[in-house]
Amino acid sequence: MADPDPPKHEPASLSPTVQERDAPSTATTTTGHGDHKAGSKFHLDVEDALTPDPGTEDMFIVENNKFAYSPGQLAKFFNPKSLDAFFAVGGLTGLEKGLQTNRESGLSVDETSVGSSVAFEEVAPKGVPKYGSHGDTEPTVKGDNPAAAAAANATAPAHDAGGAFSDRKRIFKENRLPEKKSKSLLQLAWITYNDKILILLTAAAVVSLALGLYQTFGVTHEPEPPAPGQPPAEEGAKVEWVEGVAIMVAIIIVVVVGTLNDWQMERQFNKLNKKHNDRTVKVIRSGKSAEISVFDIVVGDVMHLSQGDMVPVDGIFINGHGVKCDESSATGESDLLKKVSGEEVFRILEAVSRGEEVPHDIEKLDPFIISGSKVNEGTGTFLVTAVGVNSCYGRTMMSLHTETEDTPLQKKLNRLADGIAKFGGGAALLLFVVLFIKFLASLPGSDDTPDQKGQTFLRLFITAVTVVVVAVPEGLPLAVTLALAFATTRMMRDNNLVRVLKACETMGNATTVCSDKTGTLTQNKMTVVATTLGKSISFGGTEAPLDDDPSIKTEKSATNTIPNVPITEFAQGLSNTVKRLIVQANAVNSTAFEGESEGEKTFIGSKTEVALLTLSRDHLGSAPVHEERANSNVVQVVPFDSAVKYMATVVKLPDGKFRAYVKGASEILLGKCSKVIADASSEELSTVDMTEDDRELFSETITSYASQTLRTIGSSYRDFESWPPPELAGQTELTAAEFDKVHKDMTLVAIFGIKDPLRPTVKKAIEDCKRAHVKVRMVTGDNLLTGRAIAKECGIYNPKEGGIAMEGPVFRRKTPEELKALVPKLEVLARSSPEDKRILVKTLKDLGETVAVTGDGTNDAPALKMADIGFAMGIAGTEVAKEAAAIILMDDNFASIVKGISWGRAVNDAVKKFLQFQLTVNVTAVVVTFVTAVASDKEESVLNAVQLLWVNLIMDTFAALALATDPPTDSILNRAPDKKTAPLINTRMGKMIIGQAICQLAITLVLHFAGPTLMGYDMTNLDQQEHMKTLVFNTFVWLQIFNQLNSRRLDNHINIFEGITRNQFYIIINLIMVGGQVLIIFVGGAAFGIRPLTGKEWGMSIGLGAISLPWGVVIRKIPDAWAVALTPHIKFPKLRLRKSKKKGDDLEKTSDDADSSKKKDLTTDSESERFGPPLRTLTSIRGKRASTHIRRGFREYMHDKKTQVKEKVAGGSTTDVAAGSPAPVNGTGGVTKKA
């Protein structure tokens, strides 16, 4: 249970006179917040404040409600914001009592159900109707309730009747959105089956089965020729129906395998989304701050707000310092909105209700914290009033369950599939025409019965249709989807949470990584290992400098002049007054707090602040942080600003004076100080003026600490007679820029040296990046010396090889031309601001680099968005940074980025391996079917329809499963990344595809046409004919099985077995294929039109199939340059943009002239969405599964380009095409047009 005695506050009553006086004007203002007509006066309208909106009546009806409010009443605070509703529920005190919570101590950790009940009338001002215009009568639910419709399409979470906060969860719901109902297996099967080819085959199979059944049971069969030594058979075998059944079974297998793949995919992505949405937040329970899962927030919780947080729930602001929120994503309001305490707002509204004068700025009173907004400045707490589906964000998200957008690789492959589909369709049509002409020509002299002629025609039709099945690569989208799903799942194990699928592919081609230092390259386990306090005493910081640059002054005069003692003597040598000064400076001027992590009591917050608080606790006798803060009278807080690199807190002292504590970058604070503590052992706090020698001494101390890879933090203070001082007269709130006016004449307290050791895996990870031709740059807020020393320690900074280290203020003053000359050599950017990082990323992209960036702060969001791949820190990162990033590093470790690069390359390689394999089979199967069918007297292909369907299953589904699941090998980093413009099919792949196709065609066609002669088969004997066909079929399949091994490598290295034992999935799939083939040969019989083979024939099939392995070695040994020279007339599809019409070209030229500086920023991602009609051929042939990969067409693209050109001509576009951001996709697959 929560504290039963929250602060007492009598409910207000409405003055009848005020109500009567304002009654005539109630129509002018209904929201009470920002909706007034010009000249209209604010007034309270409580009569309509809690009226249910149409369609939300069900939110006001709750059975056995032990709280004073229903979810519907609390939802009236928002959409739009309503001061009327806030007043009508009794303000913050009414909410506190009505929700049975406490604004100071929060909910009790032991609460299960709520014992007592609170009525609405007990907390609301007198005379406020419970349901607005409905009075106190409970509203009735209307039939057309959209919320109910949304709920019907979702799976609601179950509530544990006896669990924690069970009553709150029952009435106000949990903070999780109902899951969108996944498609059932039957629905997925239907989608898979809705493939025009499969439907066509089904129709043909049904007709074939009908004719077969008639032939089997309605016609007398001639006896087959007896085998040698056997008596003659009485009647022929009745097997005509088998072909129809076999095709149906093959169709069923294709549908089942496709369905199971789609089902598995959906489950994997649902799991990923759940993981992505889960995060920890800070709340107060039983008087202590704690970190809980965002899913565990309940109505009545008291939550912390910190700069950079993404607000997950709705609530009312309790108190805090300088809290400003960006609500643009939630309300469209572009300005930052300052939050005012709910208590203060209610006090003003109460005065207005009594008839007092309305403040002129009443519309700026905003106590409302909206879910989906971002905290840009300040810290504070708020009371949670709505969670999950009842929150603003939740209600919006319920209608936004959108499908995943295709990645650039998927779009490239779909265009390729379109071309292959046309090739297959053309070949099938030509084959059908040729066979049909032959069939018609053979009719006059044929002795076949009409049903036999019908069966023959049907067989040639099925053969032609099956060619399309084999040719059309429906496995291509499946391969990339499987590769992405497999990679994202495995990357999760490697602590990479992929939020944007295309980042998986792009990561493999990253050419440079701009990495933060703290927490990414280092462990972010900071400890104060050195401190210089005034001029009188110090400890630590005496190690030899790592940075041996002769231009750096690292004399030890600082440590020689100031006595250096062990830390225990240091603590003992300080007076209680100085200890209190340091303790209060560290405790009050900090946003970290005490809590539990993994069962241990610790500090939670910025690691630098945690280090300082730990020093205070362990060595300076600090009381618990919350006690230190409670005992201090804080009057002003200046939040940390990365532009000035410090934060400040002003407290009122017992003697009536005011003291400003400042903490931040040591060299910046040193420049603001004019005094220094004189004697640290004196009980009386005394200071002396800082001389130039002193300043030089402290500068050398900072230099010495930095060269030992210590992060230096300065601490200073200044006393004021009054606050705000005259320089800040009239300033109700302070930013760092305003505080700068009084940030002078400070007294230096101490310079702290904080050690953050390198992560043990970083040095190897940097070496791996060098091996992969990926340049690593360190971007840090630390000073140049520390940054350079740490960069040298981990292998990033190499001045002997021309590497440059530079500070942000110098960097940002360079011209774009100077930057382009400088950036390729830049290896360390120190004292950098988020804007410096953004400039660096933009310059690198202008130079054609594929840029990965790490970031953890709110201000890193622009750089994370601009980069090709943004990595946010999962532990130290703010919610804004995570929202802007494509991948979240769950362990904040640089080594995880290298794993991400490996997996990115593995995804691209998996698709290319599959492509290499499939195009080989495509060409071979289509040519073999065509040639043998045309050459046959009976218009029959050597591979019949059922056999081709089995080959199709091997090359599409099984190959996709096997090749898409290869994990990255160690050698995957032994090459340079591919360029953005690199084609999907490169020279090596083309060489292998053509070489293997020639080999397979030669073996198959020679075996078919010359095999009977070479091997002595009697082709007049039906049994030996079937044996010959079976031998060709078996050899063909074994060629594919061995070629799949060949396809495991894309380069010219010989070892195709590298890493094969690490991929058990590949081994299992191949065993299934081999087992399936053996089974077909032995028991396939009439269904597959085959005969069991002898040992000799098995040996020949496998031996001929295995030829593809040594042949692959021969092909790899042919130099790529020779291959290009030998085949100059063959142009492999580079999957570039198709030529537009002249009008389109002119338009593109106009667009480029309008903003030529952005030309180089056009990435593959944006290119893939440009010209090129949707896959009409593929869509019309393949049906729904193929069409789900199509997003936009030429017409939509041209419309968007016209809009952009008009905007630029009119004065600038709001859409940055160069940033490579894909246009938002609506639910129907079209492109959402921006106004």
Disulfide bonds with the S-S distance in Angstrom:
none
